[in-house]
Amino acid sequence: MSDASEKIVYVCCGTGCLANNSIDVYEGIKNKIEELNLNAEVLTEVKPTGCNGLCEKGPVVKIQPDDISYFKVKASDAEEIVTKTIKDGAVIDRLLYFDTNLKRKVKSHRDSEFFRRQHKIALRNIGEINPAVIEDYIERDGFKALEKVLSEMDGSGVINEVVKSGLRGRGGAGFPTGKKWKQCASYDVSPKFVVCNGDEGDPGAFMDRSIMEGDPGSVIEGMTICAYAVGSRNGFIYIRDEYSLAIKNMRKAINGAREKGFLGKNILGSGFDFDIQIVRGGGAFVCGESTALMQSIEGKVGEPRAKYIHSVEKGLWGNPTVLNNVETWANIPVIIQEGGDWYSSMGTEGSKGTKVFSLVGKVKNTGLVEVPMGTPIRELIYDIGGGIIGNKKFKAVQIGGPSGGCIPEELLNLPVDYDTLSKADSMMGSGGMIVMDERTCMVDVARYYLNFLSEESCGKCVPCREGIKRMLEILTNICEGKGKEGDIDELLEISELTSEASLCSLGKSAPNPVISTIKYFRDEYEEHIRNKRCPAGICKNLTEFYIDNDVCRGCDLCRKNCPANAIDGAVKESHFINSDACIKCGNCINNCSFNAIKVK
Amino acid sequence: MTAFEKIVEKYPKEKRYTLAIMQDIQKEYKYIPKEHLSMLSEYLEVPMSKLYGMATFYKALSLTPKGEHIITVCDGTACHVRSSAVLMDELQKALKIKPGETTKDGKFTFQTVNCLGSCAIAPVMMVNEKYYGKVTPNVLRDIIKEYGGDSIE
């Protein structure tokens, strides 16, 4: 900012905030500024940005250089923000963020526990730029790394820096990125391809979407640097069909980069050519698997193939291909700028740098967080996440998507990295962290994932197709009250077979949700099978709710919210549930502030 | 120029654009009409069986017409643990159709998706292109009414 009186208003227009009508807030502030002709007084720019991370408290509005952050802003607040804060620099107390850990309101989001404990590398620009304008990215050192690479480094120099950084693939498997590049560079074959996997399919993870929506430039720069290092001229970004805003912003960024000479022929006068095409996904989870994704780019049905030969040697159209995921690409420009040693100074022995997690489920501060590898899970959930909603009891955190596993309370101090998570029968996956409380049934969670996987299995190999289906049958029976002795052993037996004999990692890791829930929550399975009871009150056939007369204060909230009219009772007197009419939706238990409703 | 020609004209005549072309047809008609499938088969010289395989493999494609408004309920894990199943039950009751089906009057199609990537505001649903976060059964009814679902009790 050149002029001291100049102000910038950042309005979060990530998908989460958009769902809460942030576009009306953006328009409202813009219109009000015009209406009052405020620019004659205070030159103000209003920018729509990508996701700030704390979607739970959206829409988010930030005002710089005053460093004021407002949360849960409504369109009706726009006028006050313009007249009070932008014009007079006054803080509107009611829109500030209340930090439940610090037990006070904070003026800047940076002061909150949620943001203060984070270290943003992959997410560095999101929320700070208008992603639709490439100049914004350039202003924040965008394409500086590419300039450095083209003017002073050769391919092997670039690869060495990435090897030194210790960066591992952020898509799930955690393969060392530098090693992949090095291998690809070693083949004397043309053409070679560089691919970005933006088919974020893991339910519960949305960091890739956020990066593509909020900072597409860093993905483009990362891919271009790789293309230079391995000798490729063609790149593809495969984006999920559901992510329409990501496709739109990525397209704008590619066009912008081309216009500025960062993509296309003779990039920055270096003689190096590289261009990127967007391919829209077709809505198939298995296409997040690298070989299936490449089939899909070729215009075929996305079925994986056995990886006797790695795609880095024979990938897209049978040619050497480097495929990395969105978050991995976003780290590359910073690694080149700051150096591999700098990056590897963060993290743990086997997992360097930072990782983005999507902290969701039954946790207070849901959103995207980026922390150094090795951060204890407890810190993520309690210090950053603010603990469990409604102060209910923590039960487990599921990490790594459908191929991951559940981590129980006794392992909460685990420093999170690739190796510790695998040892605990979970996995890093793409970094989805779904927090579960006492109202989550672990058998239902296993059934949920197996149902997901049975729909998404491409059906090519028998162990995956049939193994998942059989496990799902058993789990469904247990949830419906038809479980029998021996079911658990049979589940474990099929698990072993499916993971041993499946073709691709979808099938190989499909039993993980079953294995980890049985390992840590076997008693819950047994309760379902032997006593026909679901302790969490989720499996409808095995659930009966009742109201504890000693605890109920007669606030009447449950009766009002019951969609089946199954609750009776006068105000200020204890209520009761008519079991015959109850549809077991759990609305009452979720609404009760006194924990008076219990599971029989 | 026919609608089909307009769509294929946007892409080079190469097999790799099969999915993209099919997605555009889907967008235009809200499904892939049979005659378009055979036109595409002739145009790209791809057997009908391959195109049929694609149309049934990819969830973004559909061989039966979809309704005027497409209601998508997210059943990702974050939504699931925040009771998306209750929303799906409610919707089934209200529209009297199962996931994947379209109401008789052609007004609504009800489908589920494995994740919309808006997990922080779970449970999430989408009507056409608009997102709704933290949906409760009561909010759900209001949303359907907003799109002309009058018959909802």
Interface residues (C-beta under 8 A of the other chain):
Chain A: T15 G16 L18 A19 N20 L54 C55 E56 G58 E200 G201 D202 P203 G204 A205 F206 R209 R240 D241 E242 Y243 S244 V279 R280 G281 G282 G283 A284 F285 S296 I297 E298 G299 K300 V301 G302 S358 L359 V360 G361 K362 T366 G367 L368 Q398 G401 G432 I434 M436 T440 V445 Y448 Y449 F452 E455 E456 C458 P563 C585 G586 N587 N590
Chain B: E14 K15 R16 Y17 T18 L19 A20 Q23 K50 G53 M54 F57 Y58 K59 A60 L61 D75 G76 T77 A78 C79 H80 V81 R82 S83 V86 D89 E90 V113 N114 C115 L116 G117 S118 C119 A120 I121 A122 V124 E129 K130 Y131 Y132 G133 P137
